[in-house]
Structures are given as C-alpha cells and as structure tokens.
Amino acid sequence: MITTRLSPPGRGPRPERPHAAGTEVPPTPLRPMWCCRADGQPWPCGEARLLLRVEYDGNLPGLSIYLAGLMYGAMRDLYHLNPHSCPAPGILFNRFLAWASTRRPVQN
C-alpha cells in the first residue's frame, strides 16, 4: 500500500563545532568566578582562545562582539562576587578582548 503522508523530517545532524581532542570537559567559563572548567585558569584560557579563533575564523568583528558581551557579564559577576577585589577594567579588557583584535597581514 502506498501512502501519501510523509513523516515529519528529523532534526538533522548536530552542528560541527571545534572541540579539544582528548578532553572530556570543554574549556567553557564557570560562572560567576569566570575560570575555565577544564583547567581552572582565568577564562578565556589559552585553549578556549584557540577554539574561539577557529570557530570565528574570518569573523573578527563577530568574535569581538561576542567577547565584549562576555566581558560585560564577567565584570558584573565578579563585582557582585567581591566588589573590593574585582579585577580592574583594563585587566579584564586584556583578558577578554585584546588578544582577539590581532589582524592578519594583507596578502597580495
């Protein structure tokens, strides 16, 4: 018997995102302390920076906007956590945004 009803489509494959090989815990921020879940370093750690660079390859403005939003959240969380020892805004800028603004040389 042939039916004219089609089954609804499935959700499809999961998106491919860069991930750290061999680690079970991804290098994501643990809020409100803003340290890396994988290695305990201040987030974004070196591994998180590399993975973000890969994910936002060719979209430095998008990466900067994303990181600026996270920096704002980190400022708010860290200030509420301990207002007397919150990192200075310049330190947070260097931690979240300064590394992402490196431009590649123009190729002829």
Biopython code that builds the backbone (N, CA, C, O; Angstrom):
import numpy as np
from Bio.PDB.StructureBuilder import StructureBuilder

atoms = [
    (1, "MET", "N", (0.834, -1.162, 0.000)),
    (1, "MET", "CA", (0.000, 0.000, 0.000)),
    (1, "MET", "C", (0.892, 1.244, 0.000)),
    (1, "MET", "O", (1.822, 1.333, 0.802)),
    (2, "ILE", "N", (0.632, 2.161, -0.850)),
    (2, "ILE", "CA", (1.388, 3.406, -0.953)),
    (2, "ILE", "C", (0.593, 4.492, -0.248)),
    (2, "ILE", "O", (-0.611, 4.644, -0.454)),
    (3, "THR", "N", (1.295, 5.242, 0.586)),
    (3, "THR", "CA", (0.637, 6.304, 1.332)),
    (3, "THR", "C", (1.114, 7.659, 0.833)),
    (3, "THR", "O", (2.244, 7.796, 0.366)),
    (4, "THR", "N", (0.257, 8.642, 0.933)),
    (4, "THR", "CA", (0.637, 9.998, 0.506)),
    (4, "THR", "C", (1.117, 10.834, 1.670)),
    (4, "THR", "O", (1.531, 11.978, 1.483)),
    (5, "ARG", "N", (1.068, 10.288, 2.856)),
    (5, "ARG", "CA", (1.532, 11.016, 4.029)),
    (5, "ARG", "C", (3.026, 10.793, 4.223)),
    (5, "ARG", "O", (3.517, 9.665, 4.176)),
    (6, "LEU", "N", (3.716, 11.865, 4.436)),
    (6, "LEU", "CA", (5.144, 11.782, 4.691)),
    (6, "LEU", "C", (5.386, 11.994, 6.179)),
    (6, "LEU", "O", (4.684, 12.763, 6.836)),
    (7, "SER", "N", (6.371, 11.312, 6.683)),
    (7, "SER", "CA", (6.712, 11.511, 8.083)),
    (7, "SER", "C", (7.404, 12.857, 8.236)),
    (7, "SER", "O", (8.063, 13.323, 7.307)),
    (8, "PRO", "N", (7.263, 13.479, 9.383)),
    (8, "PRO", "CA", (7.929, 14.779, 9.575)),
    (8, "PRO", "C", (9.446, 14.595, 9.544)),
    (8, "PRO", "O", (9.961, 13.563, 9.974)),
    (9, "PRO", "N", (10.150, 15.593, 9.036)),
    (9, "PRO", "CA", (11.605, 15.470, 8.971)),
    (9, "PRO", "C", (12.225, 15.452, 10.361)),
    (9, "PRO", "O", (11.682, 16.015, 11.312)),
    (10, "GLY", "N", (13.362, 14.798, 10.456)),
    (10, "GLY", "CA", (14.096, 14.744, 11.718)),
    (10, "GLY", "C", (14.810, 16.049, 11.992)),
    (10, "GLY", "O", (14.742, 16.987, 11.197)),
    (11, "ARG", "N", (15.487, 16.104, 13.110)),
    (11, "ARG", "CA", (16.194, 17.325, 13.500)),
    (11, "ARG", "C", (17.456, 17.555, 12.692)),
    (11, "ARG", "O", (17.966, 18.674, 12.655)),
    (12, "GLY", "N", (17.961, 16.540, 12.056)),
    (12, "GLY", "CA", (19.175, 16.692, 11.259)),
    (12, "GLY", "C", (20.415, 16.486, 12.105)),
    (12, "GLY", "O", (20.317, 16.268, 13.313)),
    (13, "PRO", "N", (21.585, 16.554, 11.477)),
    (13, "PRO", "CA", (22.824, 16.329, 12.227)),
    (13, "PRO", "C", (23.145, 17.508, 13.133)),
    (13, "PRO", "O", (22.722, 18.637, 12.886)),
    (14, "ARG", "N", (23.893, 17.225, 14.175)),
    (14, "ARG", "CA", (24.348, 18.281, 15.086)),
    (14, "ARG", "C", (25.407, 19.118, 14.376)),
    (14, "ARG", "O", (26.164, 18.584, 13.565)),
    (15, "PRO", "N", (25.477, 20.410, 14.663)),
    (15, "PRO", "CA", (26.497, 21.249, 14.019)),
    (15, "PRO", "C", (27.897, 20.843, 14.455)),
    (15, "PRO", "O", (28.128, 20.467, 15.604)),
    (16, "GLU", "N", (28.808, 20.926, 13.523)),
    (16, "GLU", "CA", (30.203, 20.617, 13.819)),
    (16, "GLU", "C", (30.844, 21.847, 14.441)),
    (16, "GLU", "O", (30.914, 22.904, 13.813)),
    (17, "ARG", "N", (31.298, 21.713, 15.638)),
    (17, "ARG", "CA", (31.988, 22.802, 16.322)),
    (17, "ARG", "C", (33.370, 22.302, 16.723)),
    (17, "ARG", "O", (33.539, 21.117, 17.011)),
    (18, "PRO", "N", (34.356, 23.188, 16.745)),
    (18, "PRO", "CA", (35.679, 22.751, 17.181)),
    (18, "PRO", "C", (35.631, 22.306, 18.636)),
    (18, "PRO", "O", (34.924, 22.896, 19.454)),
    (19, "HIS", "N", (36.366, 21.293, 18.940)),
    (19, "HIS", "CA", (36.433, 20.818, 20.310)),
    (19, "HIS", "C", (37.839, 20.338, 20.601)),
    (19, "HIS", "O", (38.585, 19.970, 19.693)),
    (20, "ALA", "N", (38.182, 20.346, 21.837)),
    (20, "ALA", "CA", (39.514, 19.930, 22.251)),
    (20, "ALA", "C", (39.596, 18.408, 22.209)),
    (20, "ALA", "O", (38.761, 17.713, 22.788)),
    (21, "ALA", "N", (40.590, 17.913, 21.532)),
    (21, "ALA", "CA", (40.757, 16.468, 21.414)),
    (21, "ALA", "C", (41.246, 15.885, 22.732)),
    (21, "ALA", "O", (42.182, 16.407, 23.338)),
    (22, "GLY", "N", (40.630, 14.830, 23.164)),
    (22, "GLY", "CA", (41.078, 14.111, 24.343)),
    (22, "GLY", "C", (40.614, 14.666, 25.666)),
    (22, "GLY", "O", (40.912, 14.074, 26.703)),
    (23, "THR", "N", (39.903, 15.766, 25.683)),
    (23, "THR", "CA", (39.415, 16.290, 26.958)),
    (23, "THR", "C", (37.928, 16.013, 27.079)),
    (23, "THR", "O", (37.185, 16.101, 26.101)),
    (24, "GLU", "N", (37.508, 15.681, 28.276)),
    (24, "GLU", "CA", (36.101, 15.411, 28.496)),
    (24, "GLU", "C", (35.347, 16.683, 28.876)),
    (24, "GLU", "O", (34.155, 16.806, 28.594)),
    (25, "VAL", "N", (36.022, 17.612, 29.502)),
    (25, "VAL", "CA", (35.394, 18.856, 29.926)),
    (25, "VAL", "C", (35.815, 19.952, 28.946)),
    (25, "VAL", "O", (37.009, 20.194, 28.769)),
    (26, "PRO", "N", (34.851, 20.616, 28.309)),
    (26, "PRO", "CA", (35.226, 21.686, 27.379)),
    (26, "PRO", "C", (35.731, 22.917, 28.121)),
    (26, "PRO", "O", (35.357, 23.134, 29.274)),
    (27, "PRO", "N", (36.566, 23.720, 27.487)),
    (27, "PRO", "CA", (37.082, 24.928, 28.142)),
    (27, "PRO", "C", (36.060, 26.053, 28.114)),
    (27, "PRO", "O", (36.243, 27.051, 27.416)),
    (28, "THR", "N", (34.998, 25.890, 28.866)),
    (28, "THR", "CA", (33.943, 26.897, 28.956)),
    (28, "THR", "C", (34.028, 27.604, 30.298)),
    (28, "THR", "O", (34.596, 27.054, 31.242)),
    (29, "PRO", "N", (33.472, 28.823, 30.410)),
    (29, "PRO", "CA", (33.590, 29.557, 31.667)),
    (29, "PRO", "C", (32.694, 28.988, 32.763)),
    (29, "PRO", "O", (31.551, 28.603, 32.518)),
    (30, "LEU", "N", (33.231, 28.947, 33.950)),
    (30, "LEU", "CA", (32.478, 28.568, 35.139)),
    (30, "LEU", "C", (32.096, 29.866, 35.835)),
    (30, "LEU", "O", (32.937, 30.543, 36.426)),
    (31, "ARG", "N", (30.819, 30.197, 35.755)),
    (31, "ARG", "CA", (30.349, 31.445, 36.320)),
    (31, "ARG", "C", (29.875, 31.218, 37.744)),
    (31, "ARG", "O", (29.373, 30.132, 38.034)),
    (32, "PRO", "N", (29.999, 32.147, 38.616)),
    (32, "PRO", "CA", (30.329, 33.561, 38.465)),
    (32, "PRO", "C", (31.816, 33.853, 38.643)),
    (32, "PRO", "O", (32.201, 35.022, 38.631)),
    (33, "MET", "N", (32.672, 32.833, 38.808)),
    (33, "MET", "CA", (34.091, 33.084, 39.043)),
    (33, "MET", "C", (34.875, 33.325, 37.765)),
    (33, "MET", "O", (35.983, 33.860, 37.805)),
    (34, "TRP", "N", (34.310, 32.936, 36.637)),
    (34, "TRP", "CA", (34.921, 33.101, 35.327)),
    (34, "TRP", "C", (36.284, 32.438, 35.238)),
    (34, "TRP", "O", (37.256, 33.035, 34.774)),
    (35, "CYS", "N", (36.337, 31.190, 35.691)),
    (35, "CYS", "CA", (37.519, 30.373, 35.473)),
    (35, "CYS", "C", (37.130, 29.249, 34.519)),
    (35, "CYS", "O", (35.948, 28.943, 34.363)),
    (36, "CYS", "N", (38.111, 28.643, 33.891)),
    (36, "CYS", "CA", (37.880, 27.599, 32.899)),
    (36, "CYS", "C", (37.477, 26.298, 33.591)),
    (36, "CYS", "O", (38.096, 25.895, 34.576)),
    (37, "ARG", "N", (36.445, 25.651, 33.076)),
    (37, "ARG", "CA", (36.007, 24.372, 33.639)),
    (37, "ARG", "C", (37.045, 23.270, 33.428)),
    (37, "ARG", "O", (37.128, 22.336, 34.226)),
    (38, "ALA", "N", (37.828, 23.374, 32.371)),
    (38, "ALA", "CA", (38.783, 22.314, 32.033)),
    (38, "ALA", "C", (40.076, 22.404, 32.833)),
    (38, "ALA", "O", (40.572, 21.388, 33.319)),
    (39, "ASP", "N", (40.628, 23.607, 32.978)),
    (39, "ASP", "CA", (41.951, 23.705, 33.610)),
    (39, "ASP", "C", (42.018, 24.661, 34.800)),
    (39, "ASP", "O", (43.067, 24.763, 35.436)),
    (40, "GLY", "N", (40.937, 25.359, 35.117)),
    (40, "GLY", "CA", (40.911, 26.241, 36.286)),
    (40, "GLY", "C", (41.581, 27.586, 36.085)),
    (40, "GLY", "O", (41.628, 28.388, 37.018)),
    (41, "GLN", "N", (42.100, 27.859, 34.899)),
    (41, "GLN", "CA", (42.741, 29.144, 34.613)),
    (41, "GLN", "C", (41.675, 30.210, 34.385)),
    (41, "GLN", "O", (40.521, 29.877, 34.117)),
    (42, "PRO", "N", (42.046, 31.493, 34.487)),
    (42, "PRO", "CA", (41.073, 32.547, 34.169)),
    (42, "PRO", "C", (40.578, 32.373, 32.728)),
    (42, "PRO", "O", (41.366, 32.180, 31.802)),
    (43, "TRP", "N", (39.251, 32.446, 32.565)),
    (43, "TRP", "CA", (38.671, 32.257, 31.231)),
    (43, "TRP", "C", (38.615, 33.577, 30.501)),
    (43, "TRP", "O", (38.266, 34.583, 31.119)),
    (44, "PRO", "N", (38.936, 33.634, 29.228)),
    (44, "PRO", "CA", (39.275, 32.547, 28.326)),
    (44, "PRO", "C", (40.733, 32.132, 28.450)),
    (44, "PRO", "O", (41.646, 32.948, 28.323)),
    (45, "CYS", "N", (40.924, 30.855, 28.701)),
    (45, "CYS", "CA", (42.280, 30.301, 28.803)),
    (45, "CYS", "C", (42.852, 30.140, 27.396)),
    (45, "CYS", "O", (42.180, 30.441, 26.410)),
    (46, "GLY", "N", (44.066, 29.677, 27.309)),
    (46, "GLY", "CA", (44.717, 29.515, 26.011)),
    (46, "GLY", "C", (43.962, 28.589, 25.077)),
    (46, "GLY", "O", (43.824, 28.880, 23.889)),
    (47, "GLU", "N", (43.475, 27.481, 25.602)),
    (47, "GLU", "CA", (42.736, 26.527, 24.767)),
    (47, "GLU", "C", (41.411, 27.127, 24.291)),
    (47, "GLU", "O", (41.024, 26.939, 23.137)),
    (48, "ALA", "N", (40.727, 27.837, 25.161)),
    (48, "ALA", "CA", (39.463, 28.478, 24.771)),
    (48, "ALA", "C", (39.713, 29.532, 23.698)),
    (48, "ALA", "O", (38.918, 29.673, 22.769)),
    (49, "ARG", "N", (40.804, 30.267, 23.820)),
    (49, "ARG", "CA", (41.126, 31.275, 22.802)),
    (49, "ARG", "C", (41.364, 30.638, 21.448)),
    (49, "ARG", "O", (40.886, 31.135, 20.428)),
    (50, "LEU", "N", (42.099, 29.541, 21.438)),
    (50, "LEU", "CA", (42.339, 28.845, 20.167)),
    (50, "LEU", "C", (41.042, 28.342, 19.556)),
    (50, "LEU", "O", (40.822, 28.491, 18.354)),
    (51, "LEU", "N", (40.187, 27.751, 20.369)),
    (51, "LEU", "CA", (38.924, 27.229, 19.854)),
    (51, "LEU", "C", (37.999, 28.342, 19.375)),
    (51, "LEU", "O", (37.291, 28.174, 18.382)),
    (52, "LEU", "N", (37.997, 29.475, 20.071)),
    (52, "LEU", "CA", (37.189, 30.607, 19.627)),
    (52, "LEU", "C", (37.725, 31.170, 18.312)),
    (52, "LEU", "O", (36.946, 31.563, 17.444)),
    (53, "ARG", "N", (39.043, 31.213, 18.160)),
    (53, "ARG", "CA", (39.634, 31.683, 16.897)),
    (53, "ARG", "C", (39.208, 30.795, 15.736)),
    (53, "ARG", "O", (38.903, 31.288, 14.650)),
    (54, "VAL", "N", (39.189, 29.484, 15.968)),
    (54, "VAL", "CA", (38.780, 28.558, 14.912)),
    (54, "VAL", "C", (37.296, 28.740, 14.594)),
    (54, "VAL", "O", (36.905, 28.782, 13.427)),
    (55, "GLU", "N", (36.481, 28.847, 15.630)),
    (55, "GLU", "CA", (35.040, 28.972, 15.426)),
    (55, "GLU", "C", (34.675, 30.266, 14.715)),
    (55, "GLU", "O", (33.753, 30.283, 13.900)),
    (56, "TYR", "N", (35.385, 31.349, 15.013)),
    (56, "TYR", "CA", (35.094, 32.648, 14.413)),
    (56, "TYR", "C", (36.096, 32.998, 13.314)),
    (56, "TYR", "O", (36.332, 34.177, 13.050)),
    (57, "ASP", "N", (36.675, 32.011, 12.684)),
    (57, "ASP", "CA", (37.651, 32.247, 11.622)),
    (57, "ASP", "C", (37.039, 33.116, 10.519)),
    (57, "ASP", "O", (35.994, 32.783, 9.961)),
    (58, "GLY", "N", (37.692, 34.210, 10.223)),
    (58, "GLY", "CA", (37.195, 35.118, 9.195)),
    (58, "GLY", "C", (36.122, 36.068, 9.684)),
    (58, "GLY", "O", (35.589, 36.841, 8.888)),
    (59, "ASN", "N", (35.784, 36.038, 10.965)),
    (59, "ASN", "CA", (34.749, 36.914, 11.501)),
    (59, "ASN", "C", (35.245, 37.564, 12.794)),
    (59, "ASN", "O", (34.659, 37.368, 13.859)),
    (60, "LEU", "N", (36.322, 38.332, 12.695)),
    (60, "LEU", "CA", (36.859, 39.005, 13.880)),
    (60, "LEU", "C", (35.878, 39.988, 14.509)),
    (60, "LEU", "O", (35.837, 40.087, 15.735)),
    (61, "PRO", "N", (35.082, 40.723, 13.722)),
    (61, "PRO", "CA", (34.091, 41.587, 14.381)),
    (61, "PRO", "C", (33.084, 40.787, 15.209)),
    (61, "PRO", "O", (32.718, 41.204, 16.308)),
    (62, "GLY", "N", (32.642, 39.658, 14.697)),
    (62, "GLY", "CA", (31.707, 38.814, 15.444)),
    (62, "GLY", "C", (32.321, 38.287, 16.725)),
    (62, "GLY", "O", (31.666, 38.252, 17.767)),
    (63, "LEU", "N", (33.593, 37.875, 16.649)),
    (63, "LEU", "CA", (34.293, 37.394, 17.838)),
    (63, "LEU", "C", (34.428, 38.514, 18.872)),
    (63, "LEU", "O", (34.232, 38.287, 20.065)),
    (64, "SER", "N", (34.761, 39.712, 18.416)),
    (64, "SER", "CA", (34.917, 40.838, 19.339)),
    (64, "SER", "C", (33.595, 41.201, 20.008)),
    (64, "SER", "O", (33.568, 41.504, 21.201)),
    (65, "ILE", "N", (32.505, 41.171, 19.254)),
    (65, "ILE", "CA", (31.191, 41.472, 19.829)),
    (65, "ILE", "C", (30.807, 40.412, 20.851)),
    (65, "ILE", "O", (30.309, 40.738, 21.928)),
    (66, "TYR", "N", (31.036, 39.144, 20.521)),
    (66, "TYR", "CA", (30.731, 38.047, 21.443)),
    (66, "TYR", "C", (31.533, 38.190, 22.742)),
    (66, "TYR", "O", (30.987, 38.065, 23.838)),
    (67, "LEU", "N", (32.830, 38.451, 22.602)),
    (67, "LEU", "CA", (33.684, 38.568, 23.781)),
    (67, "LEU", "C", (33.370, 39.818, 24.598)),
    (67, "LEU", "O", (33.505, 39.801, 25.821)),
    (68, "ALA", "N", (32.952, 40.904, 23.942)),
    (68, "ALA", "CA", (32.577, 42.115, 24.679)),
    (68, "ALA", "C", (31.358, 41.847, 25.562)),
    (68, "ALA", "O", (31.293, 42.323, 26.696)),
    (69, "GLY", "N", (30.402, 41.092, 25.049)),
    (69, "GLY", "CA", (29.245, 40.733, 25.865)),
    (69, "GLY", "C", (29.628, 39.875, 27.050)),
    (69, "GLY", "O", (29.112, 40.059, 28.152)),
    (70, "LEU", "N", (30.544, 38.926, 26.824)),
    (70, "LEU", "CA", (31.005, 38.082, 27.924)),
    (70, "LEU", "C", (31.802, 38.887, 28.938)),
    (70, "LEU", "O", (31.710, 38.637, 30.140)),
    (71, "MET", "N", (32.590, 39.857, 28.461)),
    (71, "MET", "CA", (33.360, 40.693, 29.372)),
    (71, "MET", "C", (32.419, 41.506, 30.272)),
    (71, "MET", "O", (32.674, 41.660, 31.466)),
    (72, "TYR", "N", (31.345, 42.016, 29.696)),
    (72, "TYR", "CA", (30.358, 42.754, 30.490)),
    (72, "TYR", "C", (29.762, 41.850, 31.572)),
    (72, "TYR", "O", (29.619, 42.258, 32.725)),
    (73, "GLY", "N", (29.416, 40.617, 31.186)),
    (73, "GLY", "CA", (28.880, 39.671, 32.165)),
    (73, "GLY", "C", (29.890, 39.338, 33.247)),
    (73, "GLY", "O", (29.533, 39.212, 34.419)),
    (74, "ALA", "N", (31.146, 39.197, 32.860)),
    (74, "ALA", "CA", (32.195, 38.890, 33.838)),
    (74, "ALA", "C", (32.389, 40.058, 34.803)),
    (74, "ALA", "O", (32.552, 39.848, 36.005)),
    (75, "MET", "N", (32.372, 41.287, 34.285)),
    (75, "MET", "CA", (32.500, 42.456, 35.167)),
    (75, "MET", "C", (31.381, 42.477, 36.203)),
    (75, "MET", "O", (31.622, 42.695, 37.390)),
    (76, "ARG", "N", (30.167, 42.251, 35.739)),
    (76, "ARG", "CA", (29.021, 42.255, 36.642)),
    (76, "ARG", "C", (29.140, 41.139, 37.684)),
    (76, "ARG", "O", (28.971, 41.382, 38.879)),
    (77, "ASP", "N", (29.433, 39.915, 37.229)),
    (77, "ASP", "CA", (29.529, 38.778, 38.149)),
    (77, "ASP", "C", (30.661, 38.949, 39.154)),
    (77, "ASP", "O", (30.469, 38.728, 40.350)),
    (78, "LEU", "N", (31.845, 39.344, 38.673)),
    (78, "LEU", "CA", (32.995, 39.461, 39.564)),
    (78, "LEU", "C", (32.817, 40.603, 40.559)),
    (78, "LEU", "O", (33.268, 40.508, 41.701)),
    (79, "TYR", "N", (32.161, 41.686, 40.132)),
    (79, "TYR", "CA", (31.911, 42.790, 41.065)),
    (79, "TYR", "C", (30.933, 42.355, 42.157)),
    (79, "TYR", "O", (31.137, 42.662, 43.332)),
    (80, "HIS", "N", (29.886, 41.652, 41.777)),
    (80, "HIS", "CA", (28.907, 41.198, 42.773)),
    (80, "HIS", "C", (29.491, 40.117, 43.675)),
    (80, "HIS", "O", (29.098, 39.998, 44.835)),
    (81, "LEU", "N", (30.414, 39.339, 43.157)),
    (81, "LEU", "CA", (31.043, 38.281, 43.952)),
    (81, "LEU", "C", (31.912, 38.877, 45.054)),
    (81, "LEU", "O", (31.853, 38.438, 46.203)),
    (82, "ASN", "N", (32.722, 39.880, 44.702)),
    (82, "ASN", "CA", (33.576, 40.541, 45.692)),
    (82, "ASN", "C", (33.947, 41.928, 45.171)),
    (82, "ASN", "O", (34.923, 42.063, 44.433)),
    (83, "PRO", "N", (33.192, 42.955, 45.538)),
    (83, "PRO", "CA", (33.426, 44.289, 44.990)),
    (83, "PRO", "C", (34.771, 44.903, 45.362)),
    (83, "PRO", "O", (35.220, 45.830, 44.688)),
    (84, "HIS", "N", (35.424, 44.415, 46.412)),
    (84, "HIS", "CA", (36.683, 45.016, 46.854)),
    (84, "HIS", "C", (37.904, 44.446, 46.141)),
    (84, "HIS", "O", (38.970, 45.060, 46.173)),
    (85, "SER", "N", (37.775, 43.281, 45.497)),
    (85, "SER", "CA", (38.941, 42.707, 44.809)),
    (85, "SER", "C", (38.632, 42.338, 43.365)),
    (85, "SER", "O", (39.259, 41.445, 42.795)),
    (86, "CYS", "N", (37.670, 43.024, 42.786)),
    (86, "CYS", "CA", (37.337, 42.795, 41.383)),
    (86, "CYS", "C", (38.500, 43.269, 40.510)),
    (86, "CYS", "O", (39.091, 44.311, 40.792)),
    (87, "PRO", "N", (38.842, 42.511, 39.438)),
    (87, "PRO", "CA", (39.916, 42.972, 38.550)),
    (87, "PRO", "C", (39.566, 44.315, 37.916)),
    (87, "PRO", "O", (38.398, 44.614, 37.664)),
    (88, "ALA", "N", (40.589, 45.108, 37.667)),
    (88, "ALA", "CA", (40.404, 46.414, 37.035)),
    (88, "ALA", "C", (39.873, 46.226, 35.614)),
    (88, "ALA", "O", (40.134, 45.198, 34.990)),
    (89, "PRO", "N", (39.127, 47.213, 35.094)),
    (89, "PRO", "CA", (38.589, 47.097, 33.744)),
    (89, "PRO", "C", (39.658, 46.847, 32.680)),
    (89, "PRO", "O", (39.416, 46.103, 31.729)),
    (90, "GLY", "N", (40.843, 47.461, 32.826)),
    (90, "GLY", "CA", (41.918, 47.237, 31.854)),
    (90, "GLY", "C", (42.396, 45.798, 31.845)),
    (90, "GLY", "O", (42.720, 45.256, 30.789)),
    (91, "ILE", "N", (42.442, 45.181, 33.004)),
    (91, "ILE", "CA", (42.856, 43.781, 33.095)),
    (91, "ILE", "C", (41.825, 42.889, 32.415)),
    (91, "ILE", "O", (42.182, 41.961, 31.689)),
    (92, "LEU", "N", (40.550, 43.170, 32.650)),
    (92, "LEU", "CA", (39.504, 42.380, 32.001)),
    (92, "LEU", "C", (39.486, 42.611, 30.494)),
    (92, "LEU", "O", (39.222, 41.684, 29.729)),
    (93, "PHE", "N", (39.767, 43.847, 30.057)),
    (93, "PHE", "CA", (39.848, 44.110, 28.623)),
    (93, "PHE", "C", (40.952, 43.277, 27.984)),
    (93, "PHE", "O", (40.742, 42.659, 26.941)),
    (94, "ASN", "N", (42.127, 43.259, 28.609)),
    (94, "ASN", "CA", (43.227, 42.460, 28.075)),
    (94, "ASN", "C", (42.893, 40.977, 28.079)),
    (94, "ASN", "O", (43.256, 40.250, 27.154)),
    (95, "ARG", "N", (42.215, 40.539, 29.098)),
    (95, "ARG", "CA", (41.858, 39.124, 29.232)),
    (95, "ARG", "C", (40.822, 38.687, 28.197)),
    (95, "ARG", "O", (40.921, 37.586, 27.653)),
    (96, "PHE", "N", (39.831, 39.535, 27.918)),
    (96, "PHE", "CA", (38.741, 39.144, 27.034)),
    (96, "PHE", "C", (38.892, 39.619, 25.596)),
    (96, "PHE", "O", (38.576, 38.870, 24.671)),
    (97, "LEU", "N", (39.365, 40.835, 25.385)),
    (97, "LEU", "CA", (39.295, 41.420, 24.046)),
    (97, "LEU", "C", (40.620, 41.686, 23.359)),
    (97, "LEU", "O", (40.704, 41.560, 22.137)),
    (98, "ALA", "N", (41.646, 42.045, 24.089)),
    (98, "ALA", "CA", (42.890, 42.488, 23.451)),
    (98, "ALA", "C", (43.495, 41.416, 22.556)),
    (98, "ALA", "O", (44.023, 41.734, 21.491)),
    (99, "TRP", "N", (43.430, 40.162, 22.964)),
    (99, "TRP", "CA", (44.031, 39.086, 22.171)),
    (99, "TRP", "C", (43.253, 38.817, 20.880)),
    (99, "TRP", "O", (43.817, 38.293, 19.919)),
    (100, "ALA", "N", (41.987, 39.163, 20.849)),
    (100, "ALA", "CA", (41.152, 38.848, 19.697)),
    (100, "ALA", "C", (41.256, 39.877, 18.586)),
    (100, "ALA", "O", (40.786, 39.619, 17.478)),
    (101, "SER", "N", (41.852, 41.027, 18.838)),
    (101, "SER", "CA", (41.878, 42.079, 17.836)),
    (101, "SER", "C", (43.090, 42.011, 16.920)),
    (101, "SER", "O", (43.287, 42.907, 16.098)),
    (102, "THR", "N", (43.902, 40.976, 17.041)),
    (102, "THR", "CA", (45.066, 40.849, 16.172)),
    (102, "THR", "C", (44.606, 40.637, 14.740)),
    (102, "THR", "O", (43.783, 39.768, 14.453)),
    (103, "ARG", "N", (45.149, 41.441, 13.863)),
    (103, "ARG", "CA", (44.750, 41.343, 12.449)),
    (103, "ARG", "C", (45.813, 40.599, 11.665)),
    (103, "ARG", "O", (47.003, 40.666, 11.973)),
    (104, "ARG", "N", (45.364, 39.901, 10.663)),
    (104, "ARG", "CA", (46.289, 39.197, 9.774)),
    (104, "ARG", "C", (46.819, 40.163, 8.731)),
    (104, "ARG", "O", (46.123, 41.097, 8.335)),
    (105, "PRO", "N", (48.066, 39.939, 8.278)),
    (105, "PRO", "CA", (48.600, 40.828, 7.228)),
    (105, "PRO", "C", (47.835, 40.641, 5.919)),
    (105, "PRO", "O", (47.348, 39.553, 5.612)),
    (106, "VAL", "N", (47.743, 41.734, 5.156)),
    (106, "VAL", "CA", (47.063, 41.687, 3.863)),
    (106, "VAL", "C", (47.905, 40.906, 2.882)),
    (106, "VAL", "O", (49.103, 41.157, 2.749)),
    (107, "GLN", "N", (47.290, 39.959, 2.191)),
    (107, "GLN", "CA", (48.012, 39.140, 1.212)),
    (107, "GLN", "C", (47.774, 39.681, -0.184)),
    (107, "GLN", "O", (46.635, 39.951, -0.566)),
    (108, "ASN", "N", (48.842, 39.839, -0.945)),
    (108, "ASN", "CA", (48.730, 40.343, -2.330)),
    (108, "ASN", "C", (48.568, 39.207, -3.292)),
    (108, "ASN", "O", (48.458, 39.431, -4.498)),
]
sb = StructureBuilder()
sb.init_structure("model")
sb.init_model(0)
sb.init_chain("A")
sb.init_seg("    ")
for serial, (resi, resn, name, xyz) in enumerate(atoms, 1):
    if name == "N":
        sb.init_residue(resn, " ", resi, " ")
    sb.init_atom(name, np.array(xyz, "f"), 0.0, 1.0, " ", f" {name:<3s}", serial, name[0])
structure = sb.get_structure()
